[in-house]
Amino acid sequence: MTDEYEDIINLPHHVSLRHPQMSLHDRAAQFAPFAAVTGHGDATHEMEQTHTVDDELIFDDDEDI
């Protein structure tokens, strides 16, 4: 299989003269997870705060988790 790419394997990396390189921050953002439900994290945090006593979570039996 390496024989198929022998002619290109040692070529230098192409850098476009027309398009500037993307910053590492922007590149990482493309692969970062996204919030499918906007505000879900805030709501979860708020629920944790309202149901926390002495740094332990309490759950109501009637409440779905």
CHARMM-style PDB file with segment names, atoms N, HN, CA, C and O in Angstrom:
ATOM      1  N   MET     1       0.813  -1.194   0.000  1.00  0.00      PROA
ATOM      2  CA  MET     1       0.000   0.000   0.000  1.00  0.00      PROA
ATOM      3  C   MET     1       0.861   1.264   0.000  1.00  0.00      PROA
ATOM      4  O   MET     1       0.495   2.254  -0.634  1.00  0.00      PROA
ATOM      5  N   THR     2       1.980   1.249   0.688  1.00  0.00      PROA
ATOM      6  HN  THR     2       2.278   0.446   1.203  1.00  0.00      PROA
ATOM      7  CA  THR     2       2.840   2.435   0.702  1.00  0.00      PROA
ATOM      8  C   THR     2       3.420   2.727  -0.679  1.00  0.00      PROA
ATOM      9  O   THR     2       3.796   3.862  -0.969  1.00  0.00      PROA
ATOM     10  N   ASP     3       3.491   1.710  -1.524  1.00  0.00      PROA
ATOM     11  HN  ASP     3       3.185   0.787  -1.288  1.00  0.00      PROA
ATOM     12  CA  ASP     3       4.008   1.925  -2.876  1.00  0.00      PROA
ATOM     13  C   ASP     3       3.113   2.865  -3.677  1.00  0.00      PROA
ATOM     14  O   ASP     3       3.586   3.584  -4.558  1.00  0.00      PROA
ATOM     15  N   GLU     4       1.812   2.855  -3.363  1.00  0.00      PROA
ATOM     16  HN  GLU     4       1.428   2.271  -2.648  1.00  0.00      PROA
ATOM     17  CA  GLU     4       0.873   3.710  -4.084  1.00  0.00      PROA
ATOM     18  C   GLU     4       1.139   5.199  -3.835  1.00  0.00      PROA
ATOM     19  O   GLU     4       0.887   6.032  -4.706  1.00  0.00      PROA
ATOM     20  N   TYR     5       1.644   5.525  -2.652  1.00  0.00      PROA
ATOM     21  HN  TYR     5       1.849   4.849  -1.945  1.00  0.00      PROA
ATOM     22  CA  TYR     5       1.829   6.928  -2.262  1.00  0.00      PROA
ATOM     23  C   TYR     5       3.293   7.345  -2.203  1.00  0.00      PROA
ATOM     24  O   TYR     5       3.611   8.438  -1.735  1.00  0.00      PROA
ATOM     25  N   GLU     6       4.157   6.502  -2.664  1.00  0.00      PROA
ATOM     26  HN  GLU     6       3.898   5.614  -3.045  1.00  0.00      PROA
ATOM     27  CA  GLU     6       5.596   6.764  -2.592  1.00  0.00      PROA
ATOM     28  C   GLU     6       5.980   8.075  -3.280  1.00  0.00      PROA
ATOM     29  O   GLU     6       6.905   8.754  -2.833  1.00  0.00      PROA
ATOM     30  N   ASP     7       5.291   8.436  -4.349  1.00  0.00      PROA
ATOM     31  HN  ASP     7       4.540   7.884  -4.711  1.00  0.00      PROA
ATOM     32  CA  ASP     7       5.650   9.642  -5.093  1.00  0.00      PROA
ATOM     33  C   ASP     7       5.199  10.938  -4.401  1.00  0.00      PROA
ATOM     34  O   ASP     7       5.692  12.016  -4.735  1.00  0.00      PROA
ATOM     35  N   ILE     8       4.267  10.844  -3.440  1.00  0.00      PROA
ATOM     36  HN  ILE     8       3.866   9.969  -3.168  1.00  0.00      PROA
ATOM     37  CA  ILE     8       3.778  12.069  -2.794  1.00  0.00      PROA
ATOM     38  C   ILE     8       4.038  12.129  -1.294  1.00  0.00      PROA
ATOM     39  O   ILE     8       3.814  13.166  -0.669  1.00  0.00      PROA
ATOM     40  N   ILE     9       4.501  11.048  -0.719  1.00  0.00      PROA
ATOM     41  HN  ILE     9       4.683  10.206  -1.227  1.00  0.00      PROA
ATOM     42  CA  ILE     9       4.612  10.968   0.739  1.00  0.00      PROA
ATOM     43  C   ILE     9       5.597  11.987   1.320  1.00  0.00      PROA
ATOM     44  O   ILE     9       5.399  12.436   2.449  1.00  0.00      PROA
ATOM     45  N   ASN    10       6.625  12.357   0.606  1.00  0.00      PROA
ATOM     46  HN  ASN    10       6.786  11.991  -0.311  1.00  0.00      PROA
ATOM     47  CA  ASN    10       7.630  13.272   1.139  1.00  0.00      PROA
ATOM     48  C   ASN    10       7.520  14.691   0.585  1.00  0.00      PROA
ATOM     49  O   ASN    10       8.436  15.494   0.756  1.00  0.00      PROA
ATOM     50  N   LEU    11       6.423  15.000  -0.067  1.00  0.00      PROA
ATOM     51  HN  LEU    11       5.679  14.347  -0.207  1.00  0.00      PROA
ATOM     52  CA  LEU    11       6.229  16.361  -0.582  1.00  0.00      PROA
ATOM     53  C   LEU    11       5.952  17.325   0.566  1.00  0.00      PROA
ATOM     54  O   LEU    11       5.378  16.925   1.579  1.00  0.00      PROA
ATOM     55  N   PRO    12       6.352  18.595   0.426  1.00  0.00      PROA
ATOM     56  CA  PRO    12       6.068  19.567   1.492  1.00  0.00      PROA
ATOM     57  C   PRO    12       4.566  19.856   1.584  1.00  0.00      PROA
ATOM     58  O   PRO    12       3.837  19.732   0.600  1.00  0.00      PROA
ATOM     59  N   HSD    13       4.127  20.239   2.765  1.00  0.00      PROA
ATOM     60  HN  HSD    13       4.720  20.340   3.564  1.00  0.00      PROA
ATOM     61  CA  HSD    13       2.718  20.570   3.003  1.00  0.00      PROA
ATOM     62  C   HSD    13       2.330  21.798   2.195  1.00  0.00      PROA
ATOM     63  O   HSD    13       3.054  22.793   2.186  1.00  0.00      PROA
ATOM     64  N   HSD    14       1.191  21.732   1.517  1.00  0.00      PROA
ATOM     65  HN  HSD    14       0.603  20.923   1.524  1.00  0.00      PROA
ATOM     66  CA  HSD    14       0.720  22.858   0.704  1.00  0.00      PROA
ATOM     67  C   HSD    14       0.164  23.963   1.592  1.00  0.00      PROA
ATOM     68  O   HSD    14      -0.609  23.694   2.512  1.00  0.00      PROA
ATOM     69  N   VAL    15       0.552  25.194   1.323  1.00  0.00      PROA
ATOM     70  HN  VAL    15       1.180  25.413   0.576  1.00  0.00      PROA
ATOM     71  CA  VAL    15       0.010  26.366   2.008  1.00  0.00      PROA
ATOM     72  C   VAL    15      -0.573  27.274   0.942  1.00  0.00      PROA
ATOM     73  O   VAL    15       0.129  27.699   0.025  1.00  0.00      PROA
ATOM     74  N   SER    16      -1.856  27.569   1.066  1.00  0.00      PROA
ATOM     75  HN  SER    16      -2.426  27.223   1.811  1.00  0.00      PROA
ATOM     76  CA  SER    16      -2.554  28.374   0.069  1.00  0.00      PROA
ATOM     77  C   SER    16      -2.083  29.815   0.089  1.00  0.00      PROA
ATOM     78  O   SER    16      -1.871  30.391   1.156  1.00  0.00      PROA
ATOM     79  N   LEU    17      -1.922  30.388  -1.068  1.00  0.00      PROA
ATOM     80  HN  LEU    17      -2.093  29.921  -1.936  1.00  0.00      PROA
ATOM     81  CA  LEU    17      -1.590  31.801  -1.180  1.00  0.00      PROA
ATOM     82  C   LEU    17      -2.862  32.648  -1.200  1.00  0.00      PROA
ATOM     83  O   LEU    17      -2.816  33.847  -0.924  1.00  0.00      PROA
ATOM     84  N   ARG    18      -3.967  32.041  -1.519  1.00  0.00      PROA
ATOM     85  HN  ARG    18      -4.004  31.067  -1.743  1.00  0.00      PROA
ATOM     86  CA  ARG    18      -5.238  32.748  -1.633  1.00  0.00      PROA
ATOM     87  C   ARG    18      -6.009  32.798  -0.311  1.00  0.00      PROA
ATOM     88  O   ARG    18      -6.596  33.828   0.020  1.00  0.00      PROA
ATOM     89  N   HSD    19      -6.012  31.707   0.439  1.00  0.00      PROA
ATOM     90  HN  HSD    19      -5.535  30.871   0.170  1.00  0.00      PROA
ATOM     91  CA  HSD    19      -6.791  31.615   1.676  1.00  0.00      PROA
ATOM     92  C   HSD    19      -5.853  31.594   2.881  1.00  0.00      PROA
ATOM     93  O   HSD    19      -4.963  30.746   2.948  1.00  0.00      PROA
ATOM     94  N   PRO    20      -6.034  32.504   3.829  1.00  0.00      PROA
ATOM     95  CA  PRO    20      -5.175  32.492   5.022  1.00  0.00      PROA
ATOM     96  C   PRO    20      -5.452  31.259   5.877  1.00  0.00      PROA
ATOM     97  O   PRO    20      -6.558  30.720   5.871  1.00  0.00      PROA
ATOM     98  N   GLN    21      -4.440  30.827   6.605  1.00  0.00      PROA
ATOM     99  HN  GLN    21      -3.541  31.265   6.610  1.00  0.00      PROA
ATOM    100  CA  GLN    21      -4.611  29.668   7.472  1.00  0.00      PROA
ATOM    101  C   GLN    21      -5.544  30.012   8.626  1.00  0.00      PROA
ATOM    102  O   GLN    21      -5.524  31.128   9.144  1.00  0.00      PROA
ATOM    103  N   MET    22      -6.347  29.055   9.015  1.00  0.00      PROA
ATOM    104  HN  MET    22      -6.363  28.148   8.594  1.00  0.00      PROA
ATOM    105  CA  MET    22      -7.276  29.235  10.118  1.00  0.00      PROA
ATOM    106  C   MET    22      -6.505  29.158  11.437  1.00  0.00      PROA
ATOM    107  O   MET    22      -5.577  28.360  11.571  1.00  0.00      PROA
ATOM    108  N   SER    23      -6.889  29.982  12.401  1.00  0.00      PROA
ATOM    109  HN  SER    23      -7.643  30.630  12.291  1.00  0.00      PROA
ATOM    110  CA  SER    23      -6.216  29.948  13.701  1.00  0.00      PROA
ATOM    111  C   SER    23      -6.526  28.629  14.405  1.00  0.00      PROA
ATOM    112  O   SER    23      -7.533  27.984  14.112  1.00  0.00      PROA
ATOM    113  N   LEU    24      -5.659  28.234  15.327  1.00  0.00      PROA
ATOM    114  HN  LEU    24      -4.841  28.758  15.565  1.00  0.00      PROA
ATOM    115  CA  LEU    24      -5.885  27.001  16.070  1.00  0.00      PROA
ATOM    116  C   LEU    24      -7.174  27.080  16.877  1.00  0.00      PROA
ATOM    117  O   LEU    24      -7.870  26.076  17.035  1.00  0.00      PROA
ATOM    118  N   HSD    25      -7.495  28.258  17.384  1.00  0.00      PROA
ATOM    119  HN  HSD    25      -6.930  29.073  17.255  1.00  0.00      PROA
ATOM    120  CA  HSD    25      -8.727  28.449  18.160  1.00  0.00      PROA
ATOM    121  C   HSD    25      -9.953  28.169  17.286  1.00  0.00      PROA
ATOM    122  O   HSD    25     -10.868  27.454  17.697  1.00  0.00      PROA
ATOM    123  N   ASP    26      -9.961  28.741  16.079  1.00  0.00      PROA
ATOM    124  HN  ASP    26      -9.218  29.321  15.746  1.00  0.00      PROA
ATOM    125  CA  ASP    26     -11.091  28.526  15.170  1.00  0.00      PROA
ATOM    126  C   ASP    26     -11.169  27.080  14.698  1.00  0.00      PROA
ATOM    127  O   ASP    26     -12.258  26.533  14.527  1.00  0.00      PROA
ATOM    128  N   ARG    27     -10.012  26.469  14.491  1.00  0.00      PROA
ATOM    129  HN  ARG    27      -9.128  26.914  14.630  1.00  0.00      PROA
ATOM    130  CA  ARG    27      -9.987  25.063  14.082  1.00  0.00      PROA
ATOM    131  C   ARG    27     -10.560  24.177  15.172  1.00  0.00      PROA
ATOM    132  O   ARG    27     -11.348  23.270  14.900  1.00  0.00      PROA
ATOM    133  N   ALA    28     -10.161  24.444  16.405  1.00  0.00      PROA
ATOM    134  HN  ALA    28      -9.521  25.180  16.626  1.00  0.00      PROA
ATOM    135  CA  ALA    28     -10.652  23.650  17.537  1.00  0.00      PROA
ATOM    136  C   ALA    28     -12.156  23.822  17.700  1.00  0.00      PROA
ATOM    137  O   ALA    28     -12.848  22.873  18.069  1.00  0.00      PROA
ATOM    138  N   ALA    29     -12.671  25.020  17.429  1.00  0.00      PROA
ATOM    139  HN  ALA    29     -12.109  25.790  17.129  1.00  0.00      PROA
ATOM    140  CA  ALA    29     -14.104  25.278  17.572  1.00  0.00      PROA
ATOM    141  C   ALA    29     -14.919  24.425  16.605  1.00  0.00      PROA
ATOM    142  O   ALA    29     -16.066  24.089  16.901  1.00  0.00      PROA
ATOM    143  N   GLN    30     -14.358  24.074  15.471  1.00  0.00      PROA
ATOM    144  HN  GLN    30     -13.426  24.347  15.230  1.00  0.00      PROA
ATOM    145  CA  GLN    30     -15.071  23.239  14.510  1.00  0.00      PROA
ATOM    146  C   GLN    30     -15.331  21.846  15.061  1.00  0.00      PROA
ATOM    147  O   GLN    30     -16.325  21.211  14.708  1.00  0.00      PROA
ATOM    148  N   PHE    31     -14.446  21.374  15.920  1.00  0.00      PROA
ATOM    149  HN  PHE    31     -13.639  21.891  16.206  1.00  0.00      PROA
ATOM    150  CA  PHE    31     -14.561  20.016  16.419  1.00  0.00      PROA
ATOM    151  C   PHE    31     -15.066  19.950  17.852  1.00  0.00      PROA
ATOM    152  O   PHE    31     -15.233  18.860  18.399  1.00  0.00      PROA
ATOM    153  N   ALA    32     -15.308  21.094  18.461  1.00  0.00      PROA
ATOM    154  HN  ALA    32     -15.172  21.980  18.017  1.00  0.00      PROA
ATOM    155  CA  ALA    32     -15.799  21.132  19.836  1.00  0.00      PROA
ATOM    156  C   ALA    32     -17.268  20.714  19.869  1.00  0.00      PROA
ATOM    157  O   ALA    32     -18.007  20.958  18.915  1.00  0.00      PROA
ATOM    158  N   PRO    33     -17.689  20.087  20.961  1.00  0.00      PROA
ATOM    159  CA  PRO    33     -19.099  19.736  21.077  1.00  0.00      PROA
ATOM    160  C   PRO    33     -19.951  21.002  21.155  1.00  0.00      PROA
ATOM    161  O   PRO    33     -19.488  22.042  21.622  1.00  0.00      PROA
ATOM    162  N   PHE    34     -21.178  20.904  20.701  1.00  0.00      PROA
ATOM    163  HN  PHE    34     -21.554  20.059  20.322  1.00  0.00      PROA
ATOM    164  CA  PHE    34     -22.063  22.046  20.741  1.00  0.00      PROA
ATOM    165  C   PHE    34     -23.261  21.733  21.621  1.00  0.00      PROA
ATOM    166  O   PHE    34     -23.589  20.566  21.835  1.00  0.00      PROA
ATOM    167  N   ALA    35     -23.911  22.763  22.129  1.00  0.00      PROA
ATOM    168  HN  ALA    35     -23.644  23.711  21.956  1.00  0.00      PROA
ATOM    169  CA  ALA    35     -25.085  22.595  22.979  1.00  0.00      PROA
ATOM    170  C   ALA    35     -26.306  22.400  22.085  1.00  0.00      PROA
ATOM    171  O   ALA    35     -26.789  23.352  21.472  1.00  0.00      PROA
ATOM    172  N   ALA    36     -26.795  21.186  22.012  1.00  0.00      PROA
ATOM    173  HN  ALA    36     -26.402  20.413  22.510  1.00  0.00      PROA
ATOM    174  CA  ALA    36     -27.961  20.905  21.174  1.00  0.00      PROA
ATOM    175  C   ALA    36     -29.211  21.562  21.752  1.00  0.00      PROA
ATOM    176  O   ALA    36     -30.115  21.952  21.013  1.00  0.00      PROA
ATOM    177  N   VAL    37     -29.254  21.680  23.066  1.00  0.00      PROA
ATOM    178  HN  VAL    37     -28.520  21.363  23.666  1.00  0.00      PROA
ATOM    179  CA  VAL    37     -30.384  22.322  23.725  1.00  0.00      PROA
ATOM    180  C   VAL    37     -29.844  23.570  24.415  1.00  0.00      PROA
ATOM    181  O   VAL    37     -29.172  23.476  25.442  1.00  0.00      PROA
ATOM    182  N   THR    38     -30.138  24.730  23.850  1.00  0.00      PROA
ATOM    183  HN  THR    38     -30.684  24.805  23.016  1.00  0.00      PROA
ATOM    184  CA  THR    38     -29.640  25.976  24.412  1.00  0.00      PROA
ATOM    185  C   THR    38     -30.256  26.215  25.784  1.00  0.00      PROA
ATOM    186  O   THR    38     -31.471  26.119  25.957  1.00  0.00      PROA
ATOM    187  N   GLY    39     -29.403  26.529  26.756  1.00  0.00      PROA
ATOM    188  HN  GLY    39     -28.417  26.608  26.615  1.00  0.00      PROA
ATOM    189  CA  GLY    39     -29.880  26.829  28.096  1.00  0.00      PROA
ATOM    190  C   GLY    39     -30.010  25.620  28.996  1.00  0.00      PROA
ATOM    191  O   GLY    39     -30.310  25.766  30.180  1.00  0.00      PROA
ATOM    192  N   HSD    40     -29.789  24.420  28.459  1.00  0.00      PROA
ATOM    193  HN  HSD    40     -29.545  24.302  27.497  1.00  0.00      PROA
ATOM    194  CA  HSD    40     -29.932  23.216  29.269  1.00  0.00      PROA
ATOM    195  C   HSD    40     -28.931  23.191  30.420  1.00  0.00      PROA
ATOM    196  O   HSD    40     -29.283  22.817  31.538  1.00  0.00      PROA
ATOM    197  N   GLY    41     -27.701  23.583  30.156  1.00  0.00      PROA
ATOM    198  HN  GLY    41     -27.416  23.887  29.247  1.00  0.00      PROA
ATOM    199  CA  GLY    41     -26.678  23.596  31.211  1.00  0.00      PROA
ATOM    200  C   GLY    41     -27.028  24.560  32.330  1.00  0.00      PROA
ATOM    201  O   GLY    41     -26.823  24.251  33.504  1.00  0.00      PROA
ATOM    202  N   ASP    42     -27.558  25.735  31.975  1.00  0.00      PROA
ATOM    203  HN  ASP    42     -27.724  25.986  31.022  1.00  0.00      PROA
ATOM    204  CA  ASP    42     -27.960  26.713  32.983  1.00  0.00      PROA
ATOM    205  C   ASP    42     -29.118  26.176  33.826  1.00  0.00      PROA
ATOM    206  O   ASP    42     -29.126  26.340  35.046  1.00  0.00      PROA
ATOM    207  N   ALA    43     -30.083  25.545  33.186  1.00  0.00      PROA
ATOM    208  HN  ALA    43     -30.077  25.412  32.195  1.00  0.00      PROA
ATOM    209  CA  ALA    43     -31.231  24.997  33.904  1.00  0.00      PROA
ATOM    210  C   ALA    43     -30.798  23.876  34.842  1.00  0.00      PROA
ATOM    211  O   ALA    43     -31.288  23.775  35.967  1.00  0.00      PROA
ATOM    212  N   THR    44     -29.887  23.042  34.380  1.00  0.00      PROA
ATOM    213  HN  THR    44     -29.489  23.124  33.466  1.00  0.00      PROA
ATOM    214  CA  THR    44     -29.387  21.954  35.210  1.00  0.00      PROA
ATOM    215  C   THR    44     -28.653  22.507  36.416  1.00  0.00      PROA
ATOM    216  O   THR    44     -28.841  22.036  37.538  1.00  0.00      PROA
ATOM    217  N   HSD    45     -27.816  23.507  36.183  1.00  0.00      PROA
ATOM    218  HN  HSD    45     -27.663  23.889  35.272  1.00  0.00      PROA
ATOM    219  CA  HSD    45     -27.068  24.122  37.287  1.00  0.00      PROA
ATOM    220  C   HSD    45     -28.027  24.763  38.288  1.00  0.00      PROA
ATOM    221  O   HSD    45     -27.824  24.660  39.498  1.00  0.00      PROA
ATOM    222  N   GLU    46     -29.060  25.418  37.791  1.00  0.00      PROA
ATOM    223  HN  GLU    46     -29.225  25.501  36.809  1.00  0.00      PROA
ATOM    224  CA  GLU    46     -30.044  26.053  38.669  1.00  0.00      PROA
ATOM    225  C   GLU    46     -30.763  25.007  39.522  1.00  0.00      PROA
ATOM    226  O   GLU    46     -30.987  25.216  40.714  1.00  0.00      PROA
ATOM    227  N   MET    47     -31.121  23.878  38.902  1.00  0.00      PROA
ATOM    228  HN  MET    47     -30.939  23.708  37.934  1.00  0.00      PROA
ATOM    229  CA  MET    47     -31.777  22.801  39.657  1.00  0.00      PROA
ATOM    230  C   MET    47     -30.845  22.245  40.732  1.00  0.00      PROA
ATOM    231  O   MET    47     -31.289  21.942  41.839  1.00  0.00      PROA
ATOM    232  N   GLU    48     -29.569  22.109  40.416  1.00  0.00      PROA
ATOM    233  HN  GLU    48     -29.209  22.355  39.516  1.00  0.00      PROA
ATOM    234  CA  GLU    48     -28.605  21.619  41.405  1.00  0.00      PROA
ATOM    235  C   GLU    48     -28.530  22.570  42.586  1.00  0.00      PROA
ATOM    236  O   GLU    48     -28.472  22.137  43.737  1.00  0.00      PROA
ATOM    237  N   GLN    49     -28.532  23.863  42.303  1.00  0.00      PROA
ATOM    238  HN  GLN    49     -28.580  24.215  41.368  1.00  0.00      PROA
ATOM    239  CA  GLN    49     -28.425  24.849  43.366  1.00  0.00      PROA
ATOM    240  C   GLN    49     -29.657  24.842  44.264  1.00  0.00      PROA
ATOM    241  O   GLN    49     -29.535  25.003  45.479  1.00  0.00      PROA
ATOM    242  N   THR    50     -30.840  24.658  43.684  1.00  0.00      PROA
ATOM    243  HN  THR    50     -30.939  24.528  42.697  1.00  0.00      PROA
ATOM    244  CA  THR    50     -32.065  24.693  44.487  1.00  0.00      PROA
ATOM    245  C   THR    50     -32.288  23.388  45.245  1.00  0.00      PROA
ATOM    246  O   THR    50     -33.058  23.361  46.205  1.00  0.00      PROA
ATOM    247  N   HSD    51     -31.631  22.307  44.831  1.00  0.00      PROA
ATOM    248  HN  HSD    51     -31.006  22.329  44.051  1.00  0.00      PROA
ATOM    249  CA  HSD    51     -31.799  21.017  45.486  1.00  0.00      PROA
ATOM    250  C   HSD    51     -30.552  20.585  46.254  1.00  0.00      PROA
ATOM    251  O   HSD    51     -30.370  19.396  46.517  1.00  0.00      PROA
ATOM    252  N   THR    52     -29.703  21.525  46.610  1.00  0.00      PROA
ATOM    253  HN  THR    52     -29.851  22.491  46.396  1.00  0.00      PROA
ATOM    254  CA  THR    52     -28.482  21.193  47.317  1.00  0.00      PROA
ATOM    255  C   THR    52     -28.585  21.652  48.772  1.00  0.00      PROA
ATOM    256  O   THR    52     -28.936  22.797  49.059  1.00  0.00      PROA
ATOM    257  N   VAL    53     -28.270  20.733  49.674  1.00  0.00      PROA
ATOM    258  HN  VAL    53     -27.985  19.803  49.440  1.00  0.00      PROA
ATOM    259  CA  VAL    53     -28.249  21.045  51.098  1.00  0.00      PROA
ATOM    260  C   VAL    53     -26.961  20.461  51.650  1.00  0.00      PROA
ATOM    261  O   VAL    53     -26.693  19.270  51.494  1.00  0.00      PROA
ATOM    262  N   ASP    54     -26.170  21.298  52.290  1.00  0.00      PROA
ATOM    263  HN  ASP    54     -26.388  22.266  52.416  1.00  0.00      PROA
ATOM    264  CA  ASP    54     -24.901  20.857  52.873  1.00  0.00      PROA
ATOM    265  C   ASP    54     -24.037  20.098  51.859  1.00  0.00      PROA
ATOM    266  O   ASP    54     -23.457  19.060  52.176  1.00  0.00      PROA
ATOM    267  N   ASP    55     -23.961  20.630  50.642  1.00  0.00      PROA
ATOM    268  HN  ASP    55     -24.432  21.473  50.384  1.00  0.00      PROA
ATOM    269  CA  ASP    55     -23.138  20.068  49.572  1.00  0.00      PROA
ATOM    270  C   ASP    55     -23.537  18.653  49.152  1.00  0.00      PROA
ATOM    271  O   ASP    55     -22.745  17.955  48.520  1.00  0.00      PROA
ATOM    272  N   GLU    56     -24.755  18.218  49.494  1.00  0.00      PROA
ATOM    273  HN  GLU    56     -25.399  18.785  50.007  1.00  0.00      PROA
ATOM    274  CA  GLU    56     -25.242  16.925  49.036  1.00  0.00      PROA
ATOM    275  C   GLU    56     -26.522  17.151  48.246  1.00  0.00      PROA
ATOM    276  O   GLU    56     -27.371  17.952  48.636  1.00  0.00      PROA
ATOM    277  N   LEU    57     -26.652  16.444  47.145  1.00  0.00      PROA
ATOM    278  HN  LEU    57     -25.962  15.792  46.829  1.00  0.00      PROA
ATOM    279  CA  LEU    57     -27.857  16.572  46.338  1.00  0.00      PROA
ATOM    280  C   LEU    57     -28.980  15.746  46.956  1.00  0.00      PROA
ATOM    281  O   LEU    57     -28.772  14.617  47.401  1.00  0.00      PROA
ATOM    282  N   ILE    58     -30.170  16.332  46.971  1.00  0.00      PROA
ATOM    283  HN  ILE    58     -30.339  17.248  46.609  1.00  0.00      PROA
ATOM    284  CA  ILE    58     -31.356  15.569  47.378  1.00  0.00      PROA
ATOM    285  C   ILE    58     -32.285  15.478  46.189  1.00  0.00      PROA
ATOM    286  O   ILE    58     -32.413  16.428  45.418  1.00  0.00      PROA
ATOM    287  N   PHE    59     -32.920  14.358  46.043  1.00  0.00      PROA
ATOM    288  HN  PHE    59     -32.815  13.586  46.670  1.00  0.00      PROA
ATOM    289  CA  PHE    59     -33.846  14.149  44.957  1.00  0.00      PROA
ATOM    290  C   PHE    59     -35.209  13.816  45.523  1.00  0.00      PROA
ATOM    291  O   PHE    59     -35.332  12.982  46.420  1.00  0.00      PROA
ATOM    292  N   ASP    60     -36.228  14.466  45.002  1.00  0.00      PROA
ATOM    293  HN  ASP    60     -36.128  15.144  44.274  1.00  0.00      PROA
ATOM    294  CA  ASP    60     -37.595  14.165  45.397  1.00  0.00      PROA
ATOM    295  C   ASP    60     -38.021  12.873  44.719  1.00  0.00      PROA
ATOM    296  O   ASP    60     -37.707  12.646  43.551  1.00  0.00      PROA
ATOM    297  N   ASP    61     -38.744  12.019  45.459  1.00  0.00      PROA
ATOM    298  HN  ASP    61     -38.999  12.203  46.408  1.00  0.00      PROA
ATOM    299  CA  ASP    61     -39.210  10.769  44.882  1.00  0.00      PROA
ATOM    300  C   ASP    61     -40.203  10.997  43.756  1.00  0.00      PROA
ATOM    301  O   ASP    61     -40.278  10.194  42.826  1.00  0.00      PROA
ATOM    302  N   ASP    62     -40.964  12.078  43.828  1.00  0.00      PROA
ATOM    303  HN  ASP    62     -40.903  12.730  44.584  1.00  0.00      PROA
ATOM    304  CA  ASP    62     -41.977  12.363  42.818  1.00  0.00      PROA
ATOM    305  C   ASP    62     -41.389  12.968  41.552  1.00  0.00      PROA
ATOM    306  O   ASP    62     -42.061  13.045  40.524  1.00  0.00      PROA
ATOM    307  N   GLU    63     -40.168  13.384  41.626  1.00  0.00      PROA
ATOM    308  HN  GLU    63     -39.622  13.321  42.461  1.00  0.00      PROA
ATOM    309  CA  GLU    63     -39.540  14.111  40.514  1.00  0.00      PROA
ATOM    310  C   GLU    63     -38.764  13.145  39.627  1.00  0.00      PROA
ATOM    311  O   GLU    63     -38.014  12.304  40.123  1.00  0.00      PROA
ATOM    312  N   ASP    64     -38.947  13.268  38.311  1.00  0.00      PROA
ATOM    313  HN  ASP    64     -39.557  13.950  37.908  1.00  0.00      PROA
ATOM    314  CA  ASP    64     -38.177  12.454  37.376  1.00  0.00      PROA
ATOM    315  C   ASP    64     -36.769  13.014  37.273  1.00  0.00      PROA
ATOM    316  O   ASP    64     -36.576  14.228  37.197  1.00  0.00      PROA
ATOM    317  N   ILE    65     -35.802  12.134  37.272  1.00  0.00      PROA
ATOM    318  HN  ILE    65     -35.958  11.148  37.334  1.00  0.00      PROA
ATOM    319  CA  ILE    65     -34.408  12.570  37.181  1.00  0.00      PROA
ATOM    320  C   ILE    65     -33.936  12.428  35.772  1.00  0.00      PROA
ATOM    321  OT1 ILE    65     -32.785  12.741  35.472  1.00  0.00      PROA
TER     322      ILE     65
END
